Amino acid sequence: MISEIRNARALLRYVDREAAIWVIALIVLALGNPESDFHFTIFWPYYVWGIQSPGYGLGHSISYLFRGDVISSFETHILGIPAVAILIWRITTLQTKLFKLNRSKTSWQT
């Protein structure tokens, strides 16, 4: 049991927290149903005056994109495809930086 905890901690050294959050968010959007009518928002003017946020439909756009429906993704929100590209770039950058940092810390030990 204790060795399993040590192994998990050793693995967490190689996972950036922000990158993990972005990966989980993309997985949730990939598994979500873009056809649903459920819209979660923290944009308070929507609740007060019914004004939609600039990002309205972005999650649905990303869900359509993961299903391979590029046209519906583009029609739902024009920035869905660039958002996924930027998030993948960010995840890759964070993980690369962490990997290089961990590698430089342990390179003197070998």
C-alpha positions as CSV (number, residue, x, y, z in Angstrom):
1,M,0.0,0.0,0.0
2,I,2.7,2.5,1.0
3,S,4.8,1.6,-2.1
4,E,1.7,2.3,-4.3
5,I,1.4,5.8,-2.7
6,R,5.1,6.4,-3.4
7,N,4.7,5.3,-7.0
8,A,1.7,7.6,-7.4
9,R,3.6,10.5,-6.0
10,A,6.5,9.8,-8.3
11,L,4.2,9.9,-11.3
12,L,2.6,13.1,-10.1
13,R,6.0,14.7,-10.4
14,Y,5.7,14.4,-14.2
15,V,2.2,15.8,-14.5
16,D,1.6,19.6,-14.6
17,R,-1.5,20.5,-12.6
18,E,-2.7,23.1,-15.1
19,A,-2.2,20.7,-18.0
20,A,-4.1,18.0,-16.2
21,I,-7.0,20.4,-15.6
22,W,-7.1,21.3,-19.3
23,V,-7.0,17.6,-20.3
24,I,-9.9,16.8,-18.0
25,A,-11.9,19.8,-19.4
26,L,-11.3,18.6,-22.9
27,I,-12.3,15.0,-22.0
28,V,-15.5,16.3,-20.4
29,L,-16.3,18.3,-23.5
30,A,-15.5,15.4,-25.7
31,L,-17.8,13.1,-23.8
32,G,-20.6,15.7,-23.5
33,N,-23.6,15.8,-25.7
34,P,-23.5,18.9,-28.0
35,E,-27.2,18.4,-28.9
36,S,-28.3,19.0,-25.3
37,D,-30.2,22.2,-24.3
38,F,-28.2,22.5,-21.0
39,H,-26.1,25.7,-20.9
40,F,-24.1,26.3,-17.8
41,T,-22.7,29.9,-17.5
42,I,-21.2,32.1,-14.8
43,F,-21.8,35.2,-17.0
44,W,-24.0,37.1,-14.6
45,P,-25.6,39.5,-17.2
46,Y,-27.2,36.4,-18.7
47,Y,-29.2,35.8,-15.4
48,V,-30.0,39.5,-15.0
49,W,-30.8,40.7,-18.5
50,G,-30.6,37.6,-20.6
51,I,-27.5,38.8,-22.5
52,Q,-25.4,35.9,-23.8
53,S,-21.7,35.8,-23.1
54,P,-19.2,36.1,-26.0
55,G,-18.2,32.4,-25.3
56,Y,-21.8,31.2,-25.6
57,G,-21.7,27.9,-27.6
58,L,-17.9,27.4,-27.3
59,G,-18.3,24.1,-25.3
60,H,-20.8,22.8,-27.8
61,S,-18.5,23.8,-30.6
62,I,-15.6,21.8,-29.0
63,S,-18.0,18.8,-28.5
64,Y,-18.9,18.9,-32.2
65,L,-15.3,19.1,-33.1
66,F,-14.4,16.0,-31.1
67,R,-17.2,14.1,-32.8
68,G,-15.7,15.0,-36.2
69,D,-18.5,17.4,-37.2
70,V,-16.3,20.4,-38.2
71,I,-19.1,22.3,-40.0
72,S,-21.4,22.2,-36.9
73,S,-18.5,23.1,-34.7
74,F,-17.8,26.2,-36.9
75,E,-21.5,27.2,-37.0
76,T,-21.9,26.9,-33.3
77,H,-18.9,29.1,-32.4
78,I,-16.3,30.4,-34.7
79,L,-13.5,30.1,-32.1
80,G,-14.1,26.4,-31.2
81,I,-11.3,25.0,-33.4
82,P,-8.7,27.7,-32.5
83,A,-9.6,27.1,-28.8
84,V,-8.8,23.4,-29.0
85,A,-5.6,24.1,-30.9
86,I,-4.5,26.7,-28.3
87,L,-5.3,24.3,-25.4
88,I,-3.4,21.5,-27.0
89,W,-0.4,23.8,-27.5
90,R,-0.7,25.0,-23.9
91,I,-0.8,21.4,-22.6
92,T,2.2,20.4,-24.7
93,T,4.2,23.4,-23.6
94,L,3.5,22.9,-19.9
95,Q,4.3,19.2,-20.1
96,T,7.5,19.8,-22.1
97,K,8.7,22.4,-19.6
98,L,8.0,20.1,-16.6
99,F,9.7,17.1,-18.3
100,K,12.8,19.2,-19.1
101,L,12.8,20.5,-15.5
102,N,12.6,17.1,-14.0
103,R,15.2,15.7,-16.4
104,S,17.6,18.4,-15.5
105,K,17.1,17.8,-11.8
106,T,17.8,14.1,-12.1
107,S,20.6,14.2,-14.8
108,W,23.3,14.7,-12.2
109,Q,22.2,11.5,-10.4
110,T,23.0,9.2,-13.4
